[in-house]
C-alpha cells in the first residue's frame, strides 16, 4: 500500500473533522444548552454522550469485523464518526450544526475532497462493445504457439475447482481444462453505490496480486452504462438491490460461477479478498498454467 495515498485531502480533512470534537466538547460541556447530551442520564445509567459513544463503538466493531483492508476500515470510521459528531453538534448548538452540514456537503460534492479511487492496471474495462473479445481474447492462440515450440509439454492438463461453500450459496464443484482456458473474473458495479466503491478497493488489490498471468484476467463492468449486460446476467441495479457488487467468473467467455448466486436471498455486502479467493479458487486458477508460463 502506497502511504502517499493518505496525503490526499479526503483523509486529513476527515481526520480534522473527527478531532474537532475535542475543542467543541471542551467548550460546550458546561454549557446549559448542551445539558441534554452531557448531563441527562442515558439508557446505560450515564450521560447520553456515553450512550452515543458506546453505540458508535458497537457499530464500528460490527462493520470492521473481518475487514483486513485499511482503506475500507477508515471509510467506516469516517462515516460513523462524522455521524456521531453531527448528532452531538445538533444538541450543542444549531448554528454550529448548520455550518458542519455545509462543510460536509462541500466535501461530498466537491471532487478534490472526495475519497481517491484506487487503481490497478490489471483490471480491464468491460462493456457491451468489447465483452466478447475481452472474455475470449487471444489466449488460446498463444497457448498453441507455445505447445509447438516445446513438444515435451503436455497437450492438456486438467484441474478441479475444489468444493467451496459461501454464505447461502451452497456447495459447488466444477472441472475445467487449465492449459487451454482463459478465465476472467468480472466485478459488476454501479457508480452511485458506496458499497461498490469500497468493493473496488478490495478487487483492485486482488487483481494486483493475481492478475499477472495471461490465463487469469480481471475486469470491471459498469452496469449503469451497460444495462443490456445487467439484464443478460440477471443482476438487479435498482437502488434497493441486494445484488451489488456482483462477481462473474467466465471460462473462455462462458459463465461458470457467480456471486451472489442468482437465487440468493437475504442481505449481501461487498466480499473480502479471502472470501473471493475461496469461492472462485483464485489461487488454484493462478497456479494452473505454471507449466505454460515457465
N, C-alpha and C positions, 0 to 999 in steps of 0.2 A: 504493500500500500504506500502510495506516494504521500508523504506528510505535507507536501506543498498544497495539496487539495484543501487542507484545513485552514489555509490562509485566505480562503475565499470569504467575501463579506457575509455570506449566508451564515457562516459558523460564528464569527466573532460578534456579529450583531445579535444572534440568538443568545450567545453567552452573556452579552451585556444586558439583554432583557431579563434573563434569569437572575443575574447579580443585582439588578436594580431593585429587587425586592428587599434587599438588606437595608439600604438607606430609607426606603419607603416605610418599612416596618418600624425602624427606629424613630421616625418622625410621627407616625400615626398610632403607635402602640398605646400611648397615654391620651390620645385624642378621644373625647366623648363620642365623636361621630363614628368612630370605629369600634365602639364598645361591644356591638353585637357580634363582632368577629373575634376580638381578642379577650373579652371578658365573659360574655354569656356562656353558660355551660352547654356543651355539646352532648352527643349521644354516648361518648366514651367517658363522660364524667369530667372532662377537661374543657378547654375552650374550643370553639368552632374551628379555630385555626389548626388545632391538633387533629381534629376530625378530618379536616381537608388534607393535611399532610399525610395522615395515615391512609386515606383513600388514594392519594396520589402514589404513594409507595406501593400499595397493593396492585394498582392498575399497571404501573411500570414493571413490577416484578412479573406479573402475568404476561404482559406483552413481550418482555425481553427473555422469557424462559425459552431456552434452547437457541436463542439468537447468537450466532457467532460472527456477525458482521457488525463492525464498529459503526459504520455509517447508518445502518438501519437502526441500531440502538440509539444513536444520537438523534435521529429523526423522532423516535418515540419520546425521548427525554425532552426535546424542544417543544413538541406538540402538547404534551400533558403538563409540562412545566409552565408554558405560557397560558394554558387554560386555567391553571391554579392561580397564577398571578392576576389575570384579568378578573377572575371572580373575586379575589381578595381586594383588588383596587376598586371594584364596583361598590363594595361595602365601606371602603375608606372614604373615597371622595369621587363623586360623579364626574367632576371636571377632569381629574387625572385619568379616570376611566375612559373618557371620550378621546383624550389625546393618545392613550395607549392603543385604542382601536384604530385611530387614524394611522399611526405608525405601522401597525400590523397589516393594515390593508395595503399600505405602500410596499411593504416587504413582500406581500403575496402577489401583487400585480406588476411590480417593477422588476423586470427580468434580471438586472445585475445583482439584485438581492435574493433571488431565488436559489434554491439548492442546486449546485452544479451537477450536471449529469456525468456519469462515469462513461468511459469509452473502452471498447475492445475492438481491435482491428480484425478479430476472428469472427465477429458477428456480422453476417451479411443481411442486407435488407431484402425481405421477401415481399412481393406484391403480385397483383393479378397478371401482370405482363410477363414477369420472369420466373414465376413459380415452377413451371415445368422444367425449364433449363437449369434452374438453381438446384432443384431437388434431385435431378438425374445427373447433370453435369457431364464431365468427360472422364470420370474416374475409371470406368471400365476400359476405355481405350488405353489409358495409362498403364493399367494392370496387365493388359495383353502384351504391350510392348516389353514390359519387364519380364514377363514369363518367357518370351522368345529369347531374350538376352541371357537368361540363366535357366538352362534346361534341368538343372538339378533341383530346382524349386518344385514344390508340389503344385499340381494343377489346381487343386482346390482344397480348402480345409473348411471344416465346419466347427462351429462352437455353439453352445447353447446359452440362452439367456436364462439365468437362474430364476427360480421362483421368487417373486417379490410380493410383499404384502404392504399395501398402502392403506391409509385411513379410509375405510369404506369402499376400497377398490377391489378387495378380494385377492386371490392368488391368480397369477398369470404365468404361463410358460410359453416361450417362443423359441424356435430354432431358425438360424439363418446362416447363409454362406458368407464367411468373413472376408475372404480374399477377393471376392468378385462383387462385393456390395458396397454401396455408398450410403452411409447413414447420416441423416440430417435431423437435428433436434431444433425445433422451431418454437420460439416463445411468442404467444399471441397476446397482444396488449391493446389498450386504447389510451390516448394521450391524456384524458381527463382523470384517470384513476390514480390516486396516490398509492394504492396497493400495487399497481402495475409498475409505478416508478421505483418503488422500493425493491420489487422483484427483479427489475432490470439490473440493479447493482449486483445482486446475487448471481444472476445469469451471466453477466459480463465476467465476473470472477471465475465462473465455471469454464467459460469459453477460453479465457486466458490460460487456463491450466491444460485443458484437453482439446483445444482447437488447433493444435499444431500439426496434426496429421491429415492427409488429404482424404482419407476414407471416413472421417468423422467431422462433420461440419455443424456450425451453429448459425441460426438465422432468427430474425425478428420480424414479425408480421403485424402491421398496424391494421386492426380490423375496422376501425372507423373509416380509414381511407380505402379499404378493400372489403366492402360489405358482402360482395359476392362470395368471397372465401369464408367469411363468417357463416354464411348460410350453408355453404358446401360442407363445412365441418361441424355444423350444428352447435355453434358457440353463441350464446346469448350475450349481446352487447348493451342491453338496456342498463339504466342507471342502478337498478336493483339486482343486477346479475350476481350469481354465485359462481359463474364460470371463469372469471378472470382473476389472475392471469391463467391462460391455458397453455399447455405444452403438448406438442405433437412430435412423435418420433416416426420418421419415414425411412424406409429401406428401398433404395432405387425408385423413389417417388411414390411408393405405396405406404399408406399409413398403417403402422403395426402396433402402436401403443400411444396412449394419451393420458394427460392429467388436466382436470379431473375426468373421471370416466363419464361417458355420455349419459349414463343412467344414475349419476351420483345424486345424493340427497343430503341436505344439511349445508351448513356454512363451510366455505372453503376460504383459504387465505393464500398468500404467496408461500412458496415452498423453499425450505432451506437447501443449501447445496447437498448436504448429506442425504436428504430425502430424494432429491432428483437423481443423485448418483445411484442410490439403491434401486429406485423404481425403474430407471432406464438402463441399469447396469452399465453406467458410463465407463467405469474402469475396464470392464470386460471388452466393451467395444473399442476402447482406446488401444488396448493391447492386442486386439485380434489380428491386426495386419503387420505385426512386428517383422514377420519374415519378408514381407514385400517391401519394407522400408529400411531394411538393414543394409 
